[in-house]
Amino acid sequence: MNHLFKVTIDKKTYIALLEERHAEELYHLIDENRLSLGEWLHFPAATTKIQDTREFIEKSLNRFASNNGYWAGIWHKGKLAGSIGYLYIDLSNNKTEIGYWLGENYQGIGLATQASKLLIEHAFNNLQLNKVEINVATENLKSKALPERLGFKKEGEIRDYEKLNGKYFNRIIYGLLKDEWLNKESY
């Protein structure tokens, strides 16, 4: 199966740009994980039919074409496990933000960490960016562990950043500079 781009993580895992033919599989993964994803993210509540994932993928491909970010799928053992992407690419300030999520059955085995490493390497080595950010809700302990594991620095916390399920959540901003990544011990 050919992809617009595909990067192998290991024998069982790869990331590839989400394409329209993935809309049904993406929808079902979101639907099966609606409660767990919806605890921290807005999109599950807004994804009520396959057409919603088709439109999301179309927007992502348009962003990819205009060099302003994209979303890729994370496949593990032949199944879509989650998604990762650059929310934007700010060339005037040489930075980007990475977002990621996984279905519950795929959490805790390093998929998001390995995929994030690939996007960080690409941002610094190929896109020549200077900074990568990751923003997470302060209470989202699993998601916070990833930037902390990869050497990101906590740069600040925005109070009542977003409202989900009737509750306000603060958002932690993590940042990683190119020099910090290149001079890392090992992550």
C-alpha positions in Angstrom: 0.0 0.0 0.0 1.5 3.3 -1.1 1.3 6.4 1.2 2.1 10.1 0.5 4.8 9.6 3.1 5.5 6.7 5.4 8.2 6.5 8.1 9.0 3.2 9.8 9.5 3.2 13.6 10.1 -0.5 13.9 9.0 -3.8 12.4 5.5 -3.4 13.8 5.0 0.3 13.7 5.0 3.2 11.2 3.5 6.6 10.8 2.0 7.8 7.5 0.1 10.9 6.4 -3.6 10.4 6.9 -5.4 10.2 3.5 -9.1 10.0 2.7 -9.0 6.2 2.4 -8.2 6.2 6.2 -11.4 8.1 7.1 -13.5 5.0 8.1 -10.7 3.4 10.2 -10.0 6.8 11.9 -13.6 7.3 12.7 -14.0 3.9 14.2 -10.8 4.4 16.4 -12.2 7.7 17.6 -15.6 6.2 18.2 -14.2 3.2 20.2 -12.2 5.6 22.4 -14.7 8.5 22.5 -14.9 8.6 26.4 -11.1 8.4 27.1 -10.2 10.8 24.3 -13.1 13.2 25.1 -11.7 13.6 28.7 -8.9 15.7 27.3 -9.7 16.7 23.7 -12.6 18.5 21.9 -12.6 16.6 18.6 -14.3 13.3 19.7 -17.5 15.2 20.6 -17.5 16.8 17.2 -16.7 13.6 15.3 -20.1 12.0 15.0 -19.9 10.4 11.5 -17.4 9.2 9.0 -17.9 12.4 7.0 -16.4 14.3 9.9 -13.1 12.4 9.7 -13.1 12.8 5.9 -13.3 16.6 6.3 -10.6 16.5 9.0 -8.3 14.6 6.7 -9.0 17.0 3.8 -8.1 20.0 6.0 -5.0 18.2 7.2 -3.9 17.4 3.5 -4.5 21.1 2.6 -2.3 22.2 5.5 0.3 19.7 4.4 0.2 21.1 0.8 0.6 24.6 2.1 3.5 23.6 4.5 1.5 24.5 7.6 1.3 21.3 9.5 -0.4 17.9 9.1 -1.7 14.9 10.9 -0.3 11.4 10.4 -1.7 8.1 11.6 0.3 5.8 13.9 -0.1 2.2 12.7 0.9 -0.7 15.0 0.6 -4.3 13.9 -1.4 -3.3 10.9 -4.0 -1.3 12.8 -4.5 2.4 13.2 -3.4 3.1 16.8 -3.7 6.9 17.0 -2.5 10.1 15.4 0.3 12.6 15.6 1.0 15.8 13.8 2.3 19.3 13.6 -0.6 21.6 14.6 1.1 24.4 12.5 4.5 25.3 11.1 5.5 28.8 11.9 8.4 29.5 9.5 8.8 33.2 10.6 9.6 32.1 14.1 11.0 28.7 13.2 8.7 26.7 15.5 5.9 24.1 15.6 3.7 22.3 18.0 3.2 18.6 18.1 -0.1 17.0 19.1 -0.8 13.3 19.6 -3.3 10.8 20.8 -3.7 7.1 21.0 -6.5 4.6 21.4 -6.6 3.1 24.9 -5.4 -0.3 23.7 -2.2 1.3 22.3 -1.2 3.3 25.3 1.8 2.6 27.5 4.0 0.8 24.9 6.0 3.8 23.6 4.1 4.5 20.4 3.6 8.2 21.0 7.1 8.7 22.3 8.7 7.0 19.3 6.5 8.9 16.8 7.2 12.2 18.6 11.0 11.5 18.4 10.5 11.2 14.6 8.6 14.5 14.3 11.1 16.3 16.6 14.1 15.0 14.4 12.2 16.0 11.3 11.4 19.5 12.7 15.0 20.2 13.7 17.0 18.4 10.9 14.8 18.7 7.8 12.6 21.7 8.5 15.4 23.6 10.2 13.1 24.8 13.0 14.5 26.1 16.3 11.7 25.1 18.7 9.1 22.4 19.2 6.3 22.9 21.7 3.8 20.4 23.3 0.8 21.7 25.2 -1.2 19.5 27.5 -3.8 19.8 30.2 -2.2 19.9 33.7 -4.3 17.0 34.9 -3.5 14.8 31.8 -0.7 12.8 33.5 -0.1 10.3 30.7 0.2 13.1 28.1 2.5 15.2 30.3 4.9 12.3 30.8 5.9 12.3 27.1 7.5 15.8 26.8 9.0 15.4 30.3 10.6 12.1 29.2 12.0 13.7 26.0 13.7 16.6 27.7 11.2 19.4 27.1 11.2 22.2 29.6 8.0 23.4 31.3 7.8 27.0 30.1 4.5 28.1 31.7 0.9 27.3 32.6 -2.1 29.0 31.2 -5.0 29.1 33.6 -8.5 28.0 32.5 -7.1 27.5 29.0 -10.0 25.4 27.8 -13.4 24.1 28.9 -14.2 20.4 28.4 -17.2 18.6 29.7 -18.2 21.6 31.8 -14.8 21.9 33.5 -12.0 24.3 33.0 -8.5 23.0 32.5 -5.2 24.7 32.8 -2.7 24.1 30.0 1.1 23.5 30.5 3.3 24.7 27.7 6.4 22.6 27.1 9.2 23.7 24.9 12.3 22.1 23.4 15.0 24.0 21.6 17.1 22.6 18.8 20.3 23.0 20.7 18.8 21.1 23.7 17.8 18.2 21.5 21.1 18.0 19.6 23.1 18.1 22.9 20.8 15.6 24.8 22.3 12.6 26.5 19.7 10.2 25.1 16.0 9.9 25.2 
